[in-house]
Amino acid sequence: MPMPAESPGSGDAARIVFPGLKRPIAAKTQGQKDYLQAIEAHDIVVSIGPAGTGKTYLAVAKAVEALARKRVRRIILAVIIAAVAIDAHAARLEDHDAERDRDGA
C-alpha cells in the first residue's frame, strides 16, 4: 500500500493527502475540522449527526491514513445503530397501543 504523502504543515489534521489522488481529502466545515482533530487526539471517537455530512468518509480516510503510516496494525469498523433500534422500539410501542385501542382496553 502506498504511503500517504505528508500533509503540508506538520500536524495538519484537517487534510489527508494520498499519492495518486488529484486533490487532498480535506475538511470543508469547522465541524469537520473539529472532528478530524478529535480523531487525531483520541483513540475512540463517537460521532452522531445528519446523514451526508461526511462522518464516515472522513473517519475511513483517517483510518486508512493511520494504517498506511503504520500508526495502527488494523482497522476495526463498528457502526452503532441505536437510532434504528429506537425506531424499531417506537414502532412496537405504536403497534401495541393500536392493538390495545382496537381491543377497547
Backbone torsions as a table, in degrees:
resi	resn	phi	psi	omega
1	MET	NA	129.7	-179.9
2	PRO	-68.3	144.4	179.1
3	MET	-76.9	139.0	175.5
4	PRO	-65.0	143.0	175.2
5	ALA	-68.1	151.5	178.1
6	GLU	-63.6	137.1	176.0
7	SER	-71.2	143.9	176.2
8	PRO	-59.1	136.0	-178.1
9	GLY	73.2	104.4	-175.4
10	SER	-56.1	139.8	178.5
11	GLY	78.1	17.3	179.1
12	ASP	-78.4	91.8	-176.4
13	ALA	-72.4	-14.9	-175.9
14	ALA	-85.3	-1.4	179.4
15	ARG	-134.1	141.1	176.2
16	ILE	-127.4	119.5	-176.0
17	VAL	-115.2	124.3	175.8
18	PHE	-118.4	140.6	176.3
19	PRO	-62.0	143.6	179.3
20	GLY	92.0	-17.7	175.6
21	LEU	-84.1	141.1	-179.2
22	LYS	-68.6	-31.9	179.7
23	ARG	-144.7	156.5	-179.0
24	PRO	-70.3	155.4	170.7
25	ILE	-82.0	123.0	-173.6
26	ALA	-137.1	149.5	174.3
27	ALA	-65.2	137.5	179.6
28	LYS	-103.2	-17.8	-179.1
29	THR	-129.8	166.0	177.2
30	GLN	-63.6	-36.9	177.9
31	GLY	-61.2	-40.9	177.1
32	GLN	-67.3	-37.9	176.9
33	LYS	-62.2	-44.6	178.5
34	ASP	-61.5	-40.7	179.8
35	TYR	-62.8	-46.8	179.5
36	LEU	-64.4	-37.8	176.9
37	GLN	-65.7	-37.9	177.4
38	ALA	-64.3	-40.3	178.2
39	ILE	-62.8	-40.0	178.1
40	GLU	-65.1	-37.9	-171.4
41	ALA	-86.2	-22.2	-172.2
42	HIS	-127.6	149.8	178.2
43	ASP	-71.5	-35.8	-179.1
44	ILE	-127.7	130.0	177.1
45	VAL	-129.5	126.2	175.8
46	VAL	-103.9	126.7	-178.6
47	SER	-122.6	139.2	175.7
48	ILE	-131.1	154.6	178.6
49	GLY	158.2	176.3	-177.2
50	PRO	-62.8	152.5	176.2
51	ALA	-64.1	147.8	174.5
52	GLY	82.9	14.6	-179.0
53	THR	-100.1	2.9	174.3
54	GLY	94.2	9.6	-177.1
55	LYS	-59.1	-54.4	-177.5
56	THR	-67.9	-43.7	-178.9
57	TYR	-56.8	-49.0	-178.8
58	LEU	-69.1	-38.9	180.0
59	ALA	-63.7	-44.1	179.9
60	VAL	-67.0	-40.3	178.0
61	ALA	-60.1	-44.3	179.0
62	LYS	-66.3	-37.0	179.5
63	ALA	-65.9	-44.6	179.0
64	VAL	-65.0	-39.3	176.4
65	GLU	-60.1	-46.0	-179.9
66	ALA	-63.5	-39.7	178.0
67	LEU	-65.6	-44.2	-179.9
68	ALA	-64.7	-34.2	179.5
69	ARG	-86.9	4.3	178.6
70	LYS	61.5	30.2	173.4
71	ARG	-78.9	-24.2	176.8
72	VAL	-134.2	158.8	179.2
73	ARG	-95.9	-23.2	-179.2
74	ARG	-155.2	162.5	178.1
75	ILE	-114.8	129.2	175.6
76	ILE	-114.1	119.0	-179.5
77	LEU	-98.2	130.6	177.3
78	ALA	-136.7	128.0	177.9
79	VAL	-115.0	118.4	178.6
80	ILE	-85.4	123.1	-176.3
81	ILE	-110.0	45.8	-179.1
82	ALA	-59.3	-39.7	-178.9
83	ALA	-61.7	-39.1	178.6
84	VAL	-65.7	-42.6	179.5
85	ALA	-64.7	-40.7	179.0
86	ILE	-64.4	-43.5	178.2
87	ASP	-62.0	-41.9	179.6
88	ALA	-64.2	-41.4	178.8
89	HIS	-64.6	-43.2	179.0
90	ALA	-61.8	-39.8	178.6
91	ALA	-64.2	-40.2	177.8
92	ARG	-63.6	-41.1	178.3
93	LEU	-63.3	-41.8	178.2
94	GLU	-62.7	-41.9	178.0
95	ASP	-62.5	-42.5	179.7
96	HIS	-63.1	-45.1	179.2
97	ASP	-62.9	-42.0	-179.8
98	ALA	-64.3	-41.3	178.8
99	GLU	-64.5	-42.3	178.9
100	ARG	-63.2	-42.1	178.9
101	ASP	-64.8	-38.0	178.6
102	ARG	-64.8	-38.0	-178.3
103	ASP	-79.1	-7.1	178.1
104	GLY	76.2	21.0	-179.3
105	ALA	-79.8	NA	NA
